[in-house]
Amino acid sequence: MDAAQQEATARARELQRNWYGEPLGALFRKLIDDLGLNQARLAGVLGLSAPMLSQLMSGQRAKIGNPAVVQRVQLLQELAAQVADGSVSAAEATERMEEIKKSQGGSVLSNVTQATSTSGAPTVKRVVREIQSLLRSVAAAGDIIDAADSLAPTHPELAEFLRVYGAGRTSDAVAHYQSHQN
C-alpha cells in the first residue's frame, strides 16, 4: 500500500471511530468472535455484500450508507453483550440473528409486524424485544439500572419498568408483562 492509500485508510478509520465509536474492522471482529460467525455470515445478517464488509473492515470505505445496516450493527452489538453475560443462549442468539437479518431499519418500532400471533397482533415477546432494543439503543444496562435506582423513591413503577424491560432478560420481561395482564 502506498503512502496515499495508507493516509486514506487512516482517515477512513478515524471517521469510523468518530461515527461508530471505533474502527469498523475492530467492531466487526468483535461481533464475529462474540457471536461465533464468519465474515460471510456477518455480511448476510447485516445485509451487506461480503466485498462491502471487507472494504469497511479494511478502511477502504468509511461509512455504512444504509441506516438499516447501522441499526442491525447496533442490534448485533446488544445481542453479543447479552450472549457474553449469559442472558441469551446460543440457540436464542441464532434465532435473534435471523430476526435482525429480516429487520428493515428505520424506526425501532417499525418491524413489530414481523412476528405476529395468529390474530395478526404482535407477539408479546416481539414487543418486549422492541422495547428492550429501544431502551438499550440509548443506554447500557448498567446505566438503565442506575436511572431506575434514581427514580425508585419518587417513581417506583417507572423504576421497575426500566429494571425489567431495560436491563432484564427477555423471558423475565415477558413473564412480568403476562403477570400484569391477569
N, C-alpha and C positions, 0 to 999 in steps of 0.2 A: 504494500500500500504506500503510495507516495505521500508527501507532506500535505498536499491539498486534501486528499482523501482522509488522512488522519485528522486534520483540522475539522473537516465536515462531520466526521463521525463523533469527535469530541463535542462539537456544538450540538449535534442531534441528541447525544446522551445528556448533555446539560439541560436542553429543552425538556427532555423526558423527565429528568429529575424535578424540574420546576412544575411540569404539568401533572405528573403521576406520582411524585414523591420519591422516585428512584428510577434509574435507567430500566427500560423495559426488559432488557436481557436478564437482569437480576430478578426482577419481579416475575417474569415468566419461568425462569429456572426454579424459583421457589415453588410456584404452582405445580410445575412438573414433578418436583421432588415430593412435595407435601401431599399431592393427590395421586401419585403413582401413575402419571401419564407419560406419554412420549410427545414429541413436538407435533406429530401429525394429529394425534388425538386432541391435544390442546387447541390446535388450529381449528379442528372440526367443532369443538364445543364453543369456541369463540365466534365462529362464523367467518374465519379468515382463511385465505389460501395458505398452504404451507410456505410458499416463497415469501408472501407478505409477512408472515410471522417471523421468518428468518431475517428479513430485512429490518423489521422493528427490533429484534433481539440484537442484531449486529450494529445497530446505529446507522444503517444505510437510509432508513426512514425515521423521522422523529415522531410523527403524530399518527394516532389512530383516528381515522377520519369519520368513522361511523359511531354515533353516540350509543347505539345498541351494543356494539362491541365493548365500548368502555364500561357500560353497565354490566355486561357479562363478566368482564375482568373483576369488577368490584364484587359481584356475587360469588365468583370463584375464590377471591381472597377471603371473604367471610366464611365460605364453606371450608376452606383449608384451615382456618383458625378453629372452626368447630371440630374438624377431624383431629387436629392437634390436641385440643383439650379434652377429647373423648366424648363430647356431647353428640357427635354424629358418627355412626358406624360406617365402615367401608361400603356396605351394601346400600345404606341410605345415601351416602355420598354419590355413588354411581347413579342412583335414581335421580338425585337432585341435579347432577350434571346434565342429565337428559332434559330436565325441565329448563335449566339455564340455557342450554343449546337452542331450545324452542322459543325462548323469550324474545320479544320483538323490540325491547328497549322503550325509550320514551318515558312516560310517567311510570313510576314504580308500581302503581296500581293498575296499569293498563292491561296486564296479562291475566287478570283474575279469571277470565272466562276459559282459560286453557284447561283447568282442572275443575270440572263441574260434576255435580251429582246428577242422577237421572232426571231430576226435575229441572235441570238447567241452571240451578243456583251454584255459586262457587262452593267448593267443599270447605269445611272448617279448617282443615289442615292447610289448604292453599291460602286462605285468607290470613291465617296466623303467620304463615311464612312471609306473606307480603308485608304484614305489619312489622315483623322482625326485620325484614330487609330494609324497610323504610327507616326504622329506628337505628339500625346498625350502619346505615349509609351516612349518618350524621355524627355518630359517636361509637366508640368502642364499648364493649360490655362493661368494663370497669368504670368508665365514665358514666354510663347509664345507671349503674348501681350507686355511684356517688350522688348523682342527681336524685335518685329515689330516696336515699338517706336524707338528703337536704330537704326534700319535700314531705317526708313522712310526718313530722309534727303537725303540719298545717293541712296537708292534702294526702291523707293515708291511702285513699282509693287510687289516686294517680301514682303514688309511690309503688303500690302493689302492682299496678298495671305495668309500670316500667320494669320492675324486677322480673315479672313473669314473661312479658312479651318482648322486652328489650334485651334482657340478659339471660333469660332462661332457655331451657331446651324446648324444641318444638312440641314434643309429646306432652310435656308438662303444661305448656300453654294451651294446647288443645283440650286436655283434661280440665284445666281451670275454666276455660270457656264453657265447656259442656256442663260442668257442675253448677255454673251460674245461670244456665238456661232452664233448669228444672225448678 
